[in-house]
Amino acid sequence: MNVVVLDQVCITEKDTKLRLYTKESKKVCVLKEGMLFQDDLGTSFSFLKSEGVGLCPKRTQMKQKPFFLYFDRISNEATTFDLVEDKNAKHAHIPWSFYKVDLTSCQWK
């Protein structure tokens, strides 16, 4: 079970914004290197920035507080995506992963 929850996806003209939060108190950082954001068409999208949490190794103590990851804009043709932290990264204590996240029936705002 993931401690990190992906609860919103916003696709703008320029980028894809993902909102996440932790269910439990946890020190969080973003692994810029080795993070995979890929659609079901096989296209990978570049990490642009994070908000609300620092890049590793700088960690922020968090619980139920949202943080955001920005990537290049995902394709309109995509129906699902995977978001995976690199389990081999030196700062990944408990890497998280989301597979086959459905974009077709999103009710998020």
C-alpha angles and dihedrals in degrees: 000000000000120000087201117072125202104210108161141029122193120186115196131176090268109030151358116253120199123194117207136168139180121249093204132039105277140156105243135193133165119247100216093178116067098011112139122211107173135159128222089260089067096252117139120210126212123246110244107178148317131235127201095017134057132240116262134304088032106082129197123204106235142170125171089343115126124236128184137224122197125204136170111285115285118232121268088228093060117107099180139013141198124223113190133171115218106260089200096055113119094234096047108108096164108003116205130217139188118195130192095359104188116237097175099074101032112155093178120120 
